[in-house]
C-alpha cells in the first residue's frame, strides 16, 4: 500500500483546538485515510484503479454492512488535555493505546475545570446519571461556581504544601480533585474511534465529553472525510432493534386492520416502553 497523505490533515497537525476552559485536542499523527480503507478492502487492486465515486460507494457499503476490518487499517493519535472526570469516562473505551501524564513523576499543574454558569444545573428528574436541561438561577449558580473554585484552590494549596514537606509526589497527589486537568496521548483505529464517537456524541452523554468528541470528529473528518460521511449517514444517531422489537415494527408497518393491530403485540410492559422510546426519541437503551 502507498503512503496515504491528507492535505487537510497535514494543515492541522499539532494545532491545538481548545475545549472547555483550559483543555485542548490536537492531532499528533495519523496512519492512512479513505484511500487506505479502499486499498485494504480491494487488497488485490492497486491504488487509483477506481474512481472517487466508486471508492466512496465502497466505503459506504462497508460501513452500512458493518464490514469493519478495513477501517481498522486507519489510526489516529491525539494529544488531549482534559479534566480527570472526563478522562475516567473516556478510558472506558479500552480499544485504544493510552499514555497519560503521571502524578508520581511530575508535579501536577494548577489547572482545574470550572463550568460556565449556564452548565450548572440540578440533577435531572428523569435521568439518573445526568443534569437537568434547565440551568439554575444565575445567583445560585454563581454561588456554587465560587464554592467549586474555592475548593479547587484549597486542594491544590494543600497539595503543594505537602510537596514542600518532602512528602512523596505519589502520596501528595491523592486529595487532588476530579476537576484537575490531566493529559494523554490517545491512539485508536478508525473502527473503534467511530464506536467512541457514536456513544460520546449522543445527546445522553455528559456535555463535557460531548464537546471533546465533537472536536475529535471534526479532526477525523480531515483524515478520512468519506469514511466520516458514511459514519454520519449510517451510524451516528442510529439505533438497533432486538429480534422482538423488529417483529413489532414489522407488525405495525403491515397495518393488518384499521387500528394497526393483529392480535397480541410482540412486546409488552417495559420492553414495549423501551421500543417506543427508540421510535420516538432515538434513544438506545
N, C-alpha and C positions, 0 to 999 in steps of 0.2 A: 504493500500500500504506500502511496505517495504521502509525504508530509502535508498535513492539512493546515492551512493558514486562513484565518478570517480577518479581513482588513478592519472590520468594525471592532472585533475583539482586540486587535493589536492596538487600536487607538485608546482603549480604556485600561490596558494592562497597568497595574499598580496605582490606578487612580482611586482615591478614597471617595466612596459615596456615603454621605452622612445618614445615620439612622438614630432616632431618639435624640436625646440632648447631647450625648458625648460619644456615641457609638459610630461605627462605620463598617462597610463591607468593601473589599477590593479584590479584584481578580488577580491572583498571583501568576497563574499559568493555566493552560488548557491543552488537552490532547484530543485532536480530531474535531469533527463538526458534522454538518449534514453529509458531506461527501464521504466521511468515514463510515457513517451508518449505511449509506448506499453501497459502498465498497464491501463492507462486511456481509451485507445481505446478498450481493451479487459477487460472491467470492471468486467465481470463475471468469469475471469480466474485468477489463482494465478500466482505468479512470477515463471519463469522457466518452464512453460508448453509448450513453443515453442522454437525452435532453433534460434540461432543468425541469420541465413539466413532468416528464416521466419519473425523474428522481423524486420530486415532491409527491407524486402519486404513490410511489413505492413506500416512502416514509409514512404517508397517511395510512396506507394499507397495513403496514407493520404495526403501527400503534393501535389502530382500530381493532385489529385481531389479536392484540397482545403478544405479538412475536417480539419479545423484549431483548433477546441476546444481542442483536446489532447495536442497540442503544448503549449497551454496556461497554462498547468499544470507545466511547467518548468519556473523557474525565475532565473535571474542572477542580482547581484548587483555589480556595478563597481564604483570605485573611480577614477575620471578623473580630471586632471589639463589641462586646455585648454584656449586659448585666448577668450576674450569676444565675438568677432565677429563670432568665430566658435560656441560658446555656443548659440548665437542667432539663428543660422541655426539649430542647434541640437534640441533646445527646441521646434521647430515647430512640433516635434513628440510628441504629447500630450498624448500618451498612456502609459507613464512611470511615476514613482514616483521619484521626484527630491528634494534634499535638498542641497542648494547652500550656500557657504560662504557669509556672509553679510558684506557689507562695512559700515553698520550702527553700527554693534557690534565690528568689527575688523578693525585694520589698515591694509590696503591692502599692499601686498609685492611689492617691486620694481622689478617686473618681467614682461617684455613686450616681445612679439614675434617680432623677427627680421627675415624677409625672407632671404633665401640664394640668392646670386646674380642670380643664374640660374632661380629662381622663380619670378624675377621681369620682367614683360612683359607689353606691351601696351594692350589697350583694343582690344578684338577680333573684326574683321570686320564683321563676320557672326554670332557672338554670343553676344546678347545684355547684357548678365549678366556675361560674363567670360573674361578671359585674352587670349591673343594670344598664340599659341604654341611656338612661337619663342621668346627667351629671348632678352632683349635689349642689345645694345653694352655694353661690360663689364665696360667701363669707365663711361658711363651714369648710368648704374645700380648701380655702387659703389657710385656715387654722390647721387642718390635717397636713397640708403640704409643709407648713412650718415645723410641725412636730416630726415629720419624716426627716427633714433636713437636720434638725437638732439631734435626732437620734443617730444619724449617719456621722455627723461631726464628732459626737461623743465617742462613738465606737472607734472611729479612726484615731482620735486622740489617745484613747486607751491602748490601741494597737501600737502606736509609736512610742508611748511611754514604756510599754513592756519591752519593746526592742531596745530602748535606751538603757534598760537594766541589764542587757546582755542575754535576755531570755532568747531561746532558740526561735527562729522565724516560724518553724512549723507549729509551735505552741502559741506564739504571739498572735497568729492569724485567726485562731479558732472562733473568736467572737465577732469577726467582721460580718457585715450584713449581706443578705442576698442581693441587695441593690448594687453592691460593688461590681465594677466592670472587670471582666476578665478578657483575655484574648486567646485566639487559637488559629491554627491553620487547619482547614477542613477540606479534605479531598474526597470526591464522590463521583461515581459514574452517572451518566445521564439517566439511565433507567431508574436508579434509586433516588436520584435528585427529583425526578418527576413525582415519585411517590411522596417524598418530603413535601414538595410544593402542593400537591393535591390536598394534603392534610393541613398544612400550615397557612395556605391561602384561603382556606374555608372560613366563612364568617363566624363559625363557632370556636375557632382557635383564639387564643388570647391576643389582644390587639398588638402588643409589643412584638410578639414573634411574627405576626402577620406582616408588620412593617419591614422586618428583616427579609421575610420570604419574598415580598414584592421586589425589593432591590435585587435579591439573588436571581429572581426570574427575569428581571429586566436585563441583567448582565448576561444570563444564559441565552437570551434572545440574540445577543451579539455573536455568540459562538455557534449556535445551531438554530437559526431562525425557522427553517422549515419544520424541524422537529418540534419546536415550541408552538407553532401554529397548529400542528396535528394534536399536540397535547391539549391546547385550549379547546379544540373542536371536539375531542372525544373523551377527555378525562377530567379536565378542570370543571368542577361543579356537577359532575355526573354522579349518579347513584346506581347501585346494583340491587337487583331483586333476588330474593330466595326463590326456590322452586315453587313454593306455595304462593308467594306473592305474585310471581309471574302468572300462575294459573288464575289468580284472582283478577289480574289485569286483563288477561285474555277473556275471562268471563264477562267483564264489564264492557269490553270493546265489541263483543259479539251482539249485544243488545237482543237477547233471546226473546224478550217481551217488552211491552210498552214501558215497564218500570226498570228495565235492565236487569231483571232478576231471573234466576233459573235455579230454584231450589235453594239449598243452604249455601252460604258463602264458603269459599275455601279457607277463610280466615275468621277468627273471632277474638273478642277480648282485646288484650294488649297487643297481640300480633296484628290485628286489624288497625289499631291506633297507630302503630309504627308504620304500617303500609301507607295509611292516609297521610301521615306526616311527610313521607318521602314524596308522595304525589303533589302535595300542596306546597311544602316548603323546601323540598330537595334535600332534606336533612337525612344523612346516613347514620343509622343507629344500629 
